[in-house]
Amino acid sequence: MPVAMKLSDELVEDAKLYAAAEHRSVPRQIEYWARIGKAVIDNPDMPLRLIQDVMLSREEVNAGQTVPYEMG
């Protein structure tokens, strides 16, 4: 559900740079930062890189881009 909110000009300008570099829209970049921030708060003992890798892995599974691992 879309929600209108006021954001600082500084945050939006920072998001523009990262959004362009990562091929996201500015709202999607801010949404990504919010998800990362929430994950860090929810998992204070996990390194940021591990959290990012877990998030990426979940998206790969959702997109059907995984291959089952077979032992042996």
PDB file of N, H, CA, C and O in Angstrom:
ATOM      1  N   MET A   1       0.844  -1.163   0.000  1.00  0.00           N
ATOM      2  CA  MET A   1       0.000   0.000   0.000  1.00  0.00           C
ATOM      3  C   MET A   1       0.898   1.239   0.000  1.00  0.00           C
ATOM      4  O   MET A   1       1.671   1.431   0.939  1.00  0.00           O
ATOM      5  N   PRO A   2       0.814   2.068  -1.016  1.00  0.00           N
ATOM      6  CA  PRO A   2       1.615   3.288  -1.059  1.00  0.00           C
ATOM      7  C   PRO A   2       1.213   4.261   0.052  1.00  0.00           C
ATOM      8  O   PRO A   2       0.036   4.424   0.371  1.00  0.00           O
ATOM      9  N   VAL A   3       2.231   4.898   0.625  1.00  0.00           N
ATOM     10  H   VAL A   3       3.188   4.765   0.365  1.00  0.00           H
ATOM     11  CA  VAL A   3       2.016   5.881   1.674  1.00  0.00           C
ATOM     12  C   VAL A   3       2.870   7.091   1.349  1.00  0.00           C
ATOM     13  O   VAL A   3       4.064   6.958   1.080  1.00  0.00           O
ATOM     14  N   ALA A   4       2.273   8.260   1.372  1.00  0.00           N
ATOM     15  H   ALA A   4       1.303   8.368   1.591  1.00  0.00           H
ATOM     16  CA  ALA A   4       3.022   9.493   1.138  1.00  0.00           C
ATOM     17  C   ALA A   4       3.713   9.906   2.432  1.00  0.00           C
ATOM     18  O   ALA A   4       3.107   9.881   3.503  1.00  0.00           O
ATOM     19  N   MET A   5       4.990  10.288   2.328  1.00  0.00           N
ATOM     20  H   MET A   5       5.483  10.308   1.459  1.00  0.00           H
ATOM     21  CA  MET A   5       5.707  10.757   3.506  1.00  0.00           C
ATOM     22  C   MET A   5       6.744  11.781   3.094  1.00  0.00           C
ATOM     23  O   MET A   5       7.219  11.792   1.958  1.00  0.00           O
ATOM     24  N   LYS A   6       7.082  12.635   4.034  1.00  0.00           N
ATOM     25  H   LYS A   6       6.695  12.626   4.957  1.00  0.00           H
ATOM     26  CA  LYS A   6       8.107  13.643   3.777  1.00  0.00           C
ATOM     27  C   LYS A   6       9.464  13.074   4.151  1.00  0.00           C
ATOM     28  O   LYS A   6       9.646  12.525   5.238  1.00  0.00           O
ATOM     29  N   LEU A   7      10.409  13.212   3.240  1.00  0.00           N
ATOM     30  H   LEU A   7      10.261  13.658   2.357  1.00  0.00           H
ATOM     31  CA  LEU A   7      11.781  12.766   3.470  1.00  0.00           C
ATOM     32  C   LEU A   7      12.709  13.958   3.292  1.00  0.00           C
ATOM     33  O   LEU A   7      12.407  14.883   2.539  1.00  0.00           O
ATOM     34  N   SER A   8      13.819  13.932   3.976  1.00  0.00           N
ATOM     35  H   SER A   8      14.065  13.181   4.588  1.00  0.00           H
ATOM     36  CA  SER A   8      14.762  15.044   3.850  1.00  0.00           C
ATOM     37  C   SER A   8      15.350  15.067   2.443  1.00  0.00           C
ATOM     38  O   SER A   8      15.507  14.035   1.791  1.00  0.00           O
ATOM     39  N   ASP A   9      15.668  16.282   1.999  1.00  0.00           N
ATOM     40  H   ASP A   9      15.540  17.121   2.528  1.00  0.00           H
ATOM     41  CA  ASP A   9      16.298  16.438   0.683  1.00  0.00           C
ATOM     42  C   ASP A   9      17.622  15.676   0.635  1.00  0.00           C
ATOM     43  O   ASP A   9      17.975  15.105  -0.396  1.00  0.00           O
ATOM     44  N   GLU A  10      18.351  15.668   1.747  1.00  0.00           N
ATOM     45  H   GLU A  10      18.065  16.132   2.585  1.00  0.00           H
ATOM     46  CA  GLU A  10      19.644  14.986   1.805  1.00  0.00           C
ATOM     47  C   GLU A  10      19.483  13.487   1.581  1.00  0.00           C
ATOM     48  O   GLU A  10      20.256  12.888   0.833  1.00  0.00           O
ATOM     49  N   LEU A  11      18.489  12.878   2.218  1.00  0.00           N
ATOM     50  H   LEU A  11      17.861  13.365   2.825  1.00  0.00           H
ATOM     51  CA  LEU A  11      18.254  11.445   2.045  1.00  0.00           C
ATOM     52  C   LEU A  11      17.894  11.139   0.597  1.00  0.00           C
ATOM     53  O   LEU A  11      18.405  10.178   0.020  1.00  0.00           O
ATOM     54  N   VAL A  12      17.025  11.941   0.009  1.00  0.00           N
ATOM     55  H   VAL A  12      16.610  12.722   0.477  1.00  0.00           H
ATOM     56  CA  VAL A  12      16.594  11.709  -1.367  1.00  0.00           C
ATOM     57  C   VAL A  12      17.770  11.871  -2.329  1.00  0.00           C
ATOM     58  O   VAL A  12      17.901  11.092  -3.273  1.00  0.00           O
ATOM     59  N   GLU A  13      18.616  12.859  -2.107  1.00  0.00           N
ATOM     60  H   GLU A  13      18.509  13.492  -1.341  1.00  0.00           H
ATOM     61  CA  GLU A  13      19.784  13.063  -2.974  1.00  0.00           C
ATOM     62  C   GLU A  13      20.761  11.892  -2.850  1.00  0.00           C
ATOM     63  O   GLU A  13      21.298  11.428  -3.856  1.00  0.00           O
ATOM     64  N   ASP A  14      20.994  11.415  -1.636  1.00  0.00           N
ATOM     65  H   ASP A  14      20.558  11.791  -0.818  1.00  0.00           H
ATOM     66  CA  ASP A  14      21.856  10.239  -1.449  1.00  0.00           C
ATOM     67  C   ASP A  14      21.251   9.031  -2.156  1.00  0.00           C
ATOM     68  O   ASP A  14      21.962   8.273  -2.816  1.00  0.00           O
ATOM     69  N   ALA A  15      19.943   8.854  -2.017  1.00  0.00           N
ATOM     70  H   ALA A  15      19.366   9.470  -1.481  1.00  0.00           H
ATOM     71  CA  ALA A  15      19.266   7.713  -2.636  1.00  0.00           C
ATOM     72  C   ALA A  15      19.359   7.766  -4.153  1.00  0.00           C
ATOM     73  O   ALA A  15      19.449   6.723  -4.800  1.00  0.00           O
ATOM     74  N   LYS A  16      19.339   8.961  -4.732  1.00  0.00           N
ATOM     75  H   LYS A  16      19.265   9.809  -4.206  1.00  0.00           H
ATOM     76  CA  LYS A  16      19.452   9.091  -6.194  1.00  0.00           C
ATOM     77  C   LYS A  16      20.768   8.502  -6.688  1.00  0.00           C
ATOM     78  O   LYS A  16      20.796   7.800  -7.699  1.00  0.00           O
ATOM     79  N   LEU A  17      21.851   8.784  -5.983  1.00  0.00           N
ATOM     80  H   LEU A  17      21.828   9.354  -5.162  1.00  0.00           H
ATOM     81  CA  LEU A  17      23.162   8.275  -6.393  1.00  0.00           C
ATOM     82  C   LEU A  17      23.211   6.760  -6.323  1.00  0.00           C
ATOM     83  O   LEU A  17      23.632   6.100  -7.273  1.00  0.00           O
ATOM     84  N   TYR A  18      22.778   6.207  -5.190  1.00  0.00           N
ATOM     85  H   TYR A  18      22.436   6.743  -4.418  1.00  0.00           H
ATOM     86  CA  TYR A  18      22.805   4.755  -5.026  1.00  0.00           C
ATOM     87  C   TYR A  18      21.816   4.078  -5.967  1.00  0.00           C
ATOM     88  O   TYR A  18      22.102   3.010  -6.506  1.00  0.00           O
ATOM     89  N   ALA A  19      20.661   4.691  -6.164  1.00  0.00           N
ATOM     90  H   ALA A  19      20.428   5.559  -5.725  1.00  0.00           H
ATOM     91  CA  ALA A  19      19.649   4.121  -7.057  1.00  0.00           C
ATOM     92  C   ALA A  19      20.191   4.021  -8.481  1.00  0.00           C
ATOM     93  O   ALA A  19      20.005   3.004  -9.150  1.00  0.00           O
ATOM     94  N   ALA A  20      20.854   5.067  -8.938  1.00  0.00           N
ATOM     95  H   ALA A  20      21.005   5.893  -8.395  1.00  0.00           H
ATOM     96  CA  ALA A  20      21.421   5.042 -10.286  1.00  0.00           C
ATOM     97  C   ALA A  20      22.498   3.964 -10.401  1.00  0.00           C
ATOM     98  O   ALA A  20      22.552   3.241 -11.396  1.00  0.00           O
ATOM     99  N   ALA A  21      23.345   3.858  -9.392  1.00  0.00           N
ATOM    100  H   ALA A  21      23.301   4.446  -8.584  1.00  0.00           H
ATOM    101  CA  ALA A  21      24.429   2.885  -9.427  1.00  0.00           C
ATOM    102  C   ALA A  21      23.910   1.450  -9.369  1.00  0.00           C
ATOM    103  O   ALA A  21      24.521   0.545  -9.937  1.00  0.00           O
ATOM    104  N   GLU A  22      22.794   1.243  -8.689  1.00  0.00           N
ATOM    105  H   GLU A  22      22.298   1.979  -8.227  1.00  0.00           H
ATOM    106  CA  GLU A  22      22.270  -0.109  -8.503  1.00  0.00           C
ATOM    107  C   GLU A  22      21.024  -0.386  -9.350  1.00  0.00           C
ATOM    108  O   GLU A  22      20.333  -1.385  -9.149  1.00  0.00           O
ATOM    109  N   HIS A  23      20.751   0.506 -10.289  1.00  0.00           N
ATOM    110  H   HIS A  23      21.313   1.317 -10.452  1.00  0.00           H
ATOM    111  CA  HIS A  23      19.649   0.337 -11.242  1.00  0.00           C
ATOM    112  C   HIS A  23      18.289   0.145 -10.549  1.00  0.00           C
ATOM    113  O   HIS A  23      17.513  -0.743 -10.900  1.00  0.00           O
ATOM    114  N   ARG A  24      18.031   1.000  -9.562  1.00  0.00           N
ATOM    115  H   ARG A  24      18.662   1.722  -9.276  1.00  0.00           H
ATOM    116  CA  ARG A  24      16.748   1.007  -8.863  1.00  0.00           C
ATOM    117  C   ARG A  24      16.147   2.392  -8.986  1.00  0.00           C
ATOM    118  O   ARG A  24      16.844   3.360  -9.291  1.00  0.00           O
ATOM    119  N   SER A  25      14.855   2.478  -8.748  1.00  0.00           N
ATOM    120  H   SER A  25      14.289   1.691  -8.501  1.00  0.00           H
ATOM    121  CA  SER A  25      14.233   3.789  -8.634  1.00  0.00           C
ATOM    122  C   SER A  25      14.578   4.346  -7.253  1.00  0.00           C
ATOM    123  O   SER A  25      14.996   3.598  -6.369  1.00  0.00           O
ATOM    124  N   VAL A  26      14.409   5.632  -7.066  1.00  0.00           N
ATOM    125  H   VAL A  26      14.070   6.240  -7.784  1.00  0.00           H
ATOM    126  CA  VAL A  26      14.698   6.243  -5.770  1.00  0.00           C
ATOM    127  C   VAL A  26      13.802   5.642  -4.677  1.00  0.00           C
ATOM    128  O   VAL A  26      14.312   5.294  -3.612  1.00  0.00           O
ATOM    129  N   PRO A  27      12.485   5.508  -4.899  1.00  0.00           N
ATOM    130  CA  PRO A  27      11.661   4.882  -3.856  1.00  0.00           C
ATOM    131  C   PRO A  27      12.099   3.448  -3.544  1.00  0.00           C
ATOM    132  O   PRO A  27      12.104   3.048  -2.380  1.00  0.00           O
ATOM    133  N   ARG A  28      12.464   2.678  -4.558  1.00  0.00           N
ATOM    134  H   ARG A  28      12.460   3.003  -5.504  1.00  0.00           H
ATOM    135  CA  ARG A  28      12.921   1.300  -4.316  1.00  0.00           C
ATOM    136  C   ARG A  28      14.236   1.279  -3.548  1.00  0.00           C
ATOM    137  O   ARG A  28      14.455   0.391  -2.724  1.00  0.00           O
ATOM    138  N   GLN A  29      15.118   2.252  -3.807  1.00  0.00           N
ATOM    139  H   GLN A  29      14.939   2.973  -4.476  1.00  0.00           H
ATOM    140  CA  GLN A  29      16.380   2.327  -3.077  1.00  0.00           C
ATOM    141  C   GLN A  29      16.122   2.605  -1.603  1.00  0.00           C
ATOM    142  O   GLN A  29      16.724   1.970  -0.737  1.00  0.00           O
ATOM    143  N   ILE A  30      15.239   3.543  -1.312  1.00  0.00           N
ATOM    144  H   ILE A  30      14.750   4.059  -2.015  1.00  0.00           H
ATOM    145  CA  ILE A  30      14.919   3.860   0.079  1.00  0.00           C
ATOM    146  C   ILE A  30      14.237   2.666   0.745  1.00  0.00           C
ATOM    147  O   ILE A  30      14.488   2.380   1.916  1.00  0.00           O
ATOM    148  N   GLU A  31      13.388   1.978   0.012  1.00  0.00           N
ATOM    149  H   GLU A  31      13.185   2.209  -0.939  1.00  0.00           H
ATOM    150  CA  GLU A  31      12.738   0.765   0.531  1.00  0.00           C
ATOM    151  C   GLU A  31      13.795  -0.304   0.844  1.00  0.00           C
ATOM    152  O   GLU A  31      13.715  -0.968   1.878  1.00  0.00           O
ATOM    153  N   TYR A  32      14.772  -0.469  -0.033  1.00  0.00           N
ATOM    154  H   TYR A  32      14.837   0.070  -0.873  1.00  0.00           H
ATOM    155  CA  TYR A  32      15.857  -1.427   0.185  1.00  0.00           C
ATOM    156  C   TYR A  32      16.626  -1.077   1.463  1.00  0.00           C
ATOM    157  O   TYR A  32      16.897  -1.950   2.287  1.00  0.00           O
ATOM    158  N   TRP A  33      16.976   0.206   1.622  1.00  0.00           N
ATOM    159  H   TRP A  33      16.756   0.916   0.952  1.00  0.00           H
ATOM    160  CA  TRP A  33      17.681   0.632   2.822  1.00  0.00           C
ATOM    161  C   TRP A  33      16.856   0.333   4.068  1.00  0.00           C
ATOM    162  O   TRP A  33      17.402  -0.083   5.090  1.00  0.00           O
ATOM    163  N   ALA A  34      15.552   0.541   3.990  1.00  0.00           N
ATOM    164  H   ALA A  34      15.108   0.879   3.160  1.00  0.00           H
ATOM    165  CA  ALA A  34      14.682   0.268   5.139  1.00  0.00           C
ATOM    166  C   ALA A  34      14.679  -1.222   5.475  1.00  0.00           C
ATOM    167  O   ALA A  34      14.743  -1.592   6.648  1.00  0.00           O
ATOM    168  N   ARG A  35      14.605  -2.082   4.453  1.00  0.00           N
ATOM    169  H   ARG A  35      14.553  -1.782   3.500  1.00  0.00           H
ATOM    170  CA  ARG A  35      14.630  -3.530   4.698  1.00  0.00           C
ATOM    171  C   ARG A  35      15.959  -3.964   5.313  1.00  0.00           C
ATOM    172  O   ARG A  35      15.985  -4.778   6.236  1.00  0.00           O
ATOM    173  N   ILE A  36      17.060  -3.418   4.798  1.00  0.00           N
ATOM    174  H   ILE A  36      17.039  -2.756   4.048  1.00  0.00           H
ATOM    175  CA  ILE A  36      18.381  -3.739   5.351  1.00  0.00           C
ATOM    176  C   ILE A  36      18.460  -3.267   6.805  1.00  0.00           C
ATOM    177  O   ILE A  36      18.924  -4.007   7.672  1.00  0.00           O
ATOM    178  N   GLY A  37      18.021  -2.067   7.066  1.00  0.00           N
ATOM    179  H   GLY A  37      17.645  -1.465   6.361  1.00  0.00           H
ATOM    180  CA  GLY A  37      18.053  -1.529   8.424  1.00  0.00           C
ATOM    181  C   GLY A  37      17.239  -2.371   9.387  1.00  0.00           C
ATOM    182  O   GLY A  37      17.682  -2.643  10.502  1.00  0.00           O
ATOM    183  N   LYS A  38      16.052  -2.786   8.967  1.00  0.00           N
ATOM    184  H   LYS A  38      15.692  -2.565   8.061  1.00  0.00           H
ATOM    185  CA  LYS A  38      15.203  -3.631   9.816  1.00  0.00           C
ATOM    186  C   LYS A  38      15.883  -4.967  10.074  1.00  0.00           C
ATOM    187  O   LYS A  38      15.869  -5.461  11.201  1.00  0.00           O
ATOM    188  N   ALA A  39      16.478  -5.557   9.040  1.00  0.00           N
ATOM    189  H   ALA A  39      16.489  -5.156   8.124  1.00  0.00           H
ATOM    190  CA  ALA A  39      17.160  -6.843   9.192  1.00  0.00           C
ATOM    191  C   ALA A  39      18.341  -6.727  10.153  1.00  0.00           C
ATOM    192  O   ALA A  39      18.589  -7.638  10.942  1.00  0.00           O
ATOM    193  N   VAL A  40      19.062  -5.627  10.092  1.00  0.00           N
ATOM    194  H   VAL A  40      18.860  -4.886   9.451  1.00  0.00           H
ATOM    195  CA  VAL A  40      20.203  -5.413  10.993  1.00  0.00           C
ATOM    196  C   VAL A  40      19.718  -5.283  12.433  1.00  0.00           C
ATOM    197  O   VAL A  40      20.320  -5.846  13.347  1.00  0.00           O
ATOM    198  N   ILE A  41      18.635  -4.544  12.636  1.00  0.00           N
ATOM    199  H   ILE A  41      18.146  -4.086  11.893  1.00  0.00           H
ATOM    200  CA  ILE A  41      18.088  -4.393  13.984  1.00  0.00           C
ATOM    201  C   ILE A  41      17.561  -5.726  14.507  1.00  0.00           C
ATOM    202  O   ILE A  41      17.745  -6.053  15.680  1.00  0.00           O
ATOM    203  N   ASP A  42      16.905  -6.496  13.635  1.00  0.00           N
ATOM    204  H   ASP A  42      16.756  -6.231  12.682  1.00  0.00           H
ATOM    205  CA  ASP A  42      16.352  -7.794  14.040  1.00  0.00           C
ATOM    206  C   ASP A  42      17.434  -8.845  14.280  1.00  0.00           C
ATOM    207  O   ASP A  42      17.189  -9.822  14.989  1.00  0.00           O
ATOM    208  N   ASN A  43      18.629  -8.665  13.703  1.00  0.00           N
ATOM    209  H   ASN A  43      18.827  -7.871  13.128  1.00  0.00           H
ATOM    210  CA  ASN A  43      19.719  -9.652  13.785  1.00  0.00           C
ATOM    211  C   ASN A  43      21.028  -8.945  14.140  1.00  0.00           C
ATOM    212  O   ASN A  43      21.941  -8.896  13.315  1.00  0.00           O
ATOM    213  N   PRO A  44      21.132  -8.402  15.343  1.00  0.00           N
ATOM    214  CA  PRO A  44      22.306  -7.578  15.678  1.00  0.00           C
ATOM    215  C   PRO A  44      23.638  -8.322  15.672  1.00  0.00           C
ATOM    216  O   PRO A  44      24.690  -7.689  15.582  1.00  0.00           O
ATOM    217  N   ASP A  45      23.618  -9.646  15.764  1.00  0.00           N
ATOM    218  H   ASP A  45      22.763 -10.161  15.836  1.00  0.00           H
ATOM    219  CA  ASP A  45      24.868 -10.398  15.785  1.00  0.00           C
ATOM    220  C   ASP A  45      25.342 -10.838  14.402  1.00  0.00           C
ATOM    221  O   ASP A  45      26.424 -11.409  14.268  1.00  0.00           O
ATOM    222  N   MET A  46      24.532 -10.572  13.372  1.00  0.00           N
ATOM    223  H   MET A  46      23.653 -10.108  13.481  1.00  0.00           H
ATOM    224  CA  MET A  46      24.897 -10.983  12.014  1.00  0.00           C
ATOM    225  C   MET A  46      25.598  -9.842  11.284  1.00  0.00           C
ATOM    226  O   MET A  46      25.164  -8.693  11.373  1.00  0.00           O
ATOM    227  N   PRO A  47      26.674 -10.143  10.565  1.00  0.00           N
ATOM    228  CA  PRO A  47      27.327  -9.102   9.764  1.00  0.00           C
ATOM    229  C   PRO A  47      26.415  -8.637   8.615  1.00  0.00           C
ATOM    230  O   PRO A  47      25.617  -9.410   8.085  1.00  0.00           O
ATOM    231  N   LEU A  48      26.551  -7.386   8.254  1.00  0.00           N
ATOM    232  H   LEU A  48      27.200  -6.758   8.684  1.00  0.00           H
ATOM    233  CA  LEU A  48      25.737  -6.813   7.182  1.00  0.00           C
ATOM    234  C   LEU A  48      25.854  -7.625   5.896  1.00  0.00           C
ATOM    235  O   LEU A  48      24.846  -7.886   5.240  1.00  0.00           O
ATOM    236  N   ARG A  49      27.064  -8.024   5.529  1.00  0.00           N
ATOM    237  H   ARG A  49      27.883  -7.812   6.062  1.00  0.00           H
ATOM    238  CA  ARG A  49      27.264  -8.776   4.278  1.00  0.00           C
ATOM    239  C   ARG A  49      26.468 -10.084   4.292  1.00  0.00           C
ATOM    240  O   ARG A  49      25.899 -10.472   3.272  1.00  0.00           O
ATOM    241  N   LEU A  50      26.425 -10.754   5.421  1.00  0.00           N
ATOM    242  H   LEU A  50      26.887 -10.439   6.250  1.00  0.00           H
ATOM    243  CA  LEU A  50      25.657 -11.993   5.527  1.00  0.00           C
ATOM    244  C   LEU A  50      24.165 -11.720   5.361  1.00  0.00           C
ATOM    245  O   LEU A  50      23.464 -12.478   4.692  1.00  0.00           O
ATOM    246  N   ILE A  51      23.688 -10.652   5.961  1.00  0.00           N
ATOM    247  H   ILE A  51      24.258 -10.036   6.505  1.00  0.00           H
ATOM    248  CA  ILE A  51      22.278 -10.271   5.817  1.00  0.00           C
ATOM    249  C   ILE A  51      21.957  -9.998   4.351  1.00  0.00           C
ATOM    250  O   ILE A  51      20.928 -10.449   3.847  1.00  0.00           O
ATOM    251  N   GLN A  52      22.828  -9.263   3.667  1.00  0.00           N
ATOM    252  H   GLN A  52      23.664  -8.897   4.076  1.00  0.00           H
ATOM    253  CA  GLN A  52      22.615  -8.972   2.250  1.00  0.00           C
ATOM    254  C   GLN A  52      22.617 -10.252   1.425  1.00  0.00           C
ATOM    255  O   GLN A  52      21.797 -10.407   0.520  1.00  0.00           O
ATOM    256  N   ASP A  53      23.525 -11.166   1.727  1.00  0.00           N
ATOM    257  H   ASP A  53      24.191 -11.040   2.462  1.00  0.00           H
ATOM    258  CA  ASP A  53      23.588 -12.433   0.991  1.00  0.00           C
ATOM    259  C   ASP A  53      22.333 -13.275   1.222  1.00  0.00           C
ATOM    260  O   ASP A  53      21.836 -13.908   0.290  1.00  0.00           O
ATOM    261  N   VAL A  54      21.825 -13.289   2.436  1.00  0.00           N
ATOM    262  H   VAL A  54      22.229 -12.775   3.192  1.00  0.00           H
ATOM    263  CA  VAL A  54      20.591 -14.027   2.724  1.00  0.00           C
ATOM    264  C   VAL A  54      19.420 -13.422   1.944  1.00  0.00           C
ATOM    265  O   VAL A  54      18.607 -14.149   1.372  1.00  0.00           O
ATOM    266  N   MET A  55      19.341 -12.089   1.925  1.00  0.00           N
ATOM    267  H   MET A  55      20.001 -11.499   2.389  1.00  0.00           H
ATOM    268  CA  MET A  55      18.262 -11.433   1.181  1.00  0.00           C
ATOM    269  C   MET A  55      18.352 -11.770  -0.311  1.00  0.00           C
ATOM    270  O   MET A  55      17.334 -12.033  -0.951  1.00  0.00           O
ATOM    271  N   LEU A  56      19.556 -11.761  -0.856  1.00  0.00           N
ATOM    272  H   LEU A  56      20.383 -11.547  -0.335  1.00  0.00           H
ATOM    273  CA  LEU A  56      19.753 -12.102  -2.262  1.00  0.00           C
ATOM    274  C   LEU A  56      19.367 -13.553  -2.519  1.00  0.00           C
ATOM    275  O   LEU A  56      18.709 -13.859  -3.514  1.00  0.00           O
ATOM    276  N   SER A  57      19.774 -14.439  -1.625  1.00  0.00           N
ATOM    277  H   SER A  57      20.308 -14.191  -0.817  1.00  0.00           H
ATOM    278  CA  SER A  57      19.448 -15.862  -1.779  1.00  0.00           C
ATOM    279  C   SER A  57      17.946 -16.088  -1.799  1.00  0.00           C
ATOM    280  O   SER A  57      17.446 -16.882  -2.597  1.00  0.00           O
ATOM    281  N   ARG A  58      17.231 -15.402  -0.935  1.00  0.00           N
ATOM    282  H   ARG A  58      17.637 -14.758  -0.287  1.00  0.00           H
ATOM    283  CA  ARG A  58      15.763 -15.535  -0.924  1.00  0.00           C
ATOM    284  C   ARG A  58      15.153 -15.095  -2.253  1.00  0.00           C
ATOM    285  O   ARG A  58      14.227 -15.730  -2.757  1.00  0.00           O
ATOM    286  N   GLU A  59      15.670 -14.020  -2.810  1.00  0.00           N
ATOM    287  H   GLU A  59      16.423 -13.504  -2.400  1.00  0.00           H
ATOM    288  CA  GLU A  59      15.155 -13.543  -4.097  1.00  0.00           C
ATOM    289  C   GLU A  59      15.483 -14.535  -5.210  1.00  0.00           C
ATOM    290  O   GLU A  59      14.671 -14.742  -6.112  1.00  0.00           O
ATOM    291  N   GLU A  60      16.658 -15.143  -5.156  1.00  0.00           N
ATOM    292  H   GLU A  60      17.317 -14.975  -4.423  1.00  0.00           H
ATOM    293  CA  GLU A  60      17.018 -16.149  -6.159  1.00  0.00           C
ATOM    294  C   GLU A  60      16.077 -17.347  -6.089  1.00  0.00           C
ATOM    295  O   GLU A  60      15.667 -17.873  -7.123  1.00  0.00           O
ATOM    296  N   VAL A  61      15.735 -17.778  -4.886  1.00  0.00           N
ATOM    297  H   VAL A  61      16.069 -17.350  -4.046  1.00  0.00           H
ATOM    298  CA  VAL A  61      14.784 -18.879  -4.722  1.00  0.00           C
ATOM    299  C   VAL A  61      13.423 -18.473  -5.278  1.00  0.00           C
ATOM    300  O   VAL A  61      12.804 -19.242  -6.013  1.00  0.00           O
ATOM    301  N   ASN A  62      12.955 -17.284  -4.941  1.00  0.00           N
ATOM    302  H   ASN A  62      13.458 -16.659  -4.344  1.00  0.00           H
ATOM    303  CA  ASN A  62      11.650 -16.801  -5.433  1.00  0.00           C
ATOM    304  C   ASN A  62      11.614 -16.701  -6.950  1.00  0.00           C
ATOM    305  O   ASN A  62      10.562 -16.891  -7.562  1.00  0.00           O
ATOM    306  N   ALA A  63      12.760 -16.404  -7.561  1.00  0.00           N
ATOM    307  H   ALA A  63      13.614 -16.250  -7.064  1.00  0.00           H
ATOM    308  CA  ALA A  63      12.837 -16.264  -9.015  1.00  0.00           C
ATOM    309  C   ALA A  63      13.108 -17.592  -9.711  1.00  0.00           C
ATOM    310  O   ALA A  63      13.194 -17.645 -10.938  1.00  0.00           O
ATOM    311  N   GLY A  64      13.243 -18.661  -8.934  1.00  0.00           N
ATOM    312  H   GLY A  64      13.174 -18.617  -7.937  1.00  0.00           H
ATOM    313  CA  GLY A  64      13.500 -19.967  -9.524  1.00  0.00           C
ATOM    314  C   GLY A  64      14.897 -20.118 -10.092  1.00  0.00           C
ATOM    315  O   GLY A  64      15.105 -20.898 -11.022  1.00  0.00           O
ATOM    316  N   GLN A  65      15.852 -19.389  -9.553  1.00  0.00           N
ATOM    317  H   GLN A  65      15.683 -18.756  -8.798  1.00  0.00           H
ATOM    318  CA  GLN A  65      17.220 -19.411 -10.073  1.00  0.00           C
ATOM    319  C   GLN A  65      18.153 -20.272  -9.226  1.00  0.00           C
ATOM    320  O   GLN A  65      19.343 -19.975  -9.112  1.00  0.00           O
ATOM    321  N   THR A  66      17.622 -21.327  -8.639  1.00  0.00           N
ATOM    322  H   THR A  66      16.656 -21.569  -8.732  1.00  0.00           H
ATOM    323  CA  THR A  66      18.443 -22.197  -7.807  1.00  0.00           C
ATOM    324  C   THR A  66      18.456 -23.606  -8.385  1.00  0.00           C
ATOM    325  O   THR A  66      17.548 -24.003  -9.115  1.00  0.00           O
ATOM    326  N   VAL A  67      19.489 -24.344  -8.049  1.00  0.00           N
ATOM    327  H   VAL A  67      20.227 -24.022  -7.456  1.00  0.00           H
ATOM    328  CA  VAL A  67      19.628 -25.731  -8.467  1.00  0.00           C
ATOM    329  C   VAL A  67      19.762 -26.555  -7.196  1.00  0.00           C
ATOM    330  O   VAL A  67      20.576 -26.229  -6.332  1.00  0.00           O
ATOM    331  N   PRO A  68      18.968 -27.627  -7.067  1.00  0.00           N
ATOM    332  CA  PRO A  68      19.073 -28.457  -5.860  1.00  0.00           C
ATOM    333  C   PRO A  68      20.465 -29.047  -5.716  1.00  0.00           C
ATOM    334  O   PRO A  68      21.081 -29.450  -6.702  1.00  0.00           O
ATOM    335  N   TYR A  69      20.955 -29.095  -4.493  1.00  0.00           N
ATOM    336  H   TYR A  69      20.455 -28.767  -3.691  1.00  0.00           H
ATOM    337  CA  TYR A  69      22.266 -29.685  -4.209  1.00  0.00           C
ATOM    338  C   TYR A  69      22.071 -31.178  -3.982  1.00  0.00           C
ATOM    339  O   TYR A  69      21.182 -31.600  -3.243  1.00  0.00           O
ATOM    340  N   GLU A  70      22.916 -31.964  -4.630  1.00  0.00           N
ATOM    341  H   GLU A  70      23.638 -31.621  -5.230  1.00  0.00           H
ATOM    342  CA  GLU A  70      22.845 -33.402  -4.463  1.00  0.00           C
ATOM    343  C   GLU A  70      24.142 -33.884  -3.825  1.00  0.00           C
ATOM    344  O   GLU A  70      25.231 -33.586  -4.317  1.00  0.00           O
ATOM    345  N   MET A  71      24.023 -34.628  -2.733  1.00  0.00           N
ATOM    346  H   MET A  71      23.138 -34.870  -2.334  1.00  0.00           H
ATOM    347  CA  MET A  71      25.195 -35.174  -2.037  1.00  0.00           C
ATOM    348  C   MET A  71      25.800 -36.316  -2.858  1.00  0.00           C
ATOM    349  O   MET A  71      25.093 -37.087  -3.507  1.00  0.00           O
ATOM    350  N   GLY A  72      27.112 -36.394  -2.808  1.00  0.00           N
ATOM    351  H   GLY A  72      27.687 -35.767  -2.282  1.00  0.00           H
ATOM    352  CA  GLY A  72      27.783 -37.544  -3.387  1.00  0.00           C
ATOM    353  C   GLY A  72      28.130 -37.379  -4.765  1.00  0.00           C
ATOM    354  O   GLY A  72      28.704 -38.285  -5.370  1.00  0.00           O
TER     355      GLY A  72
END
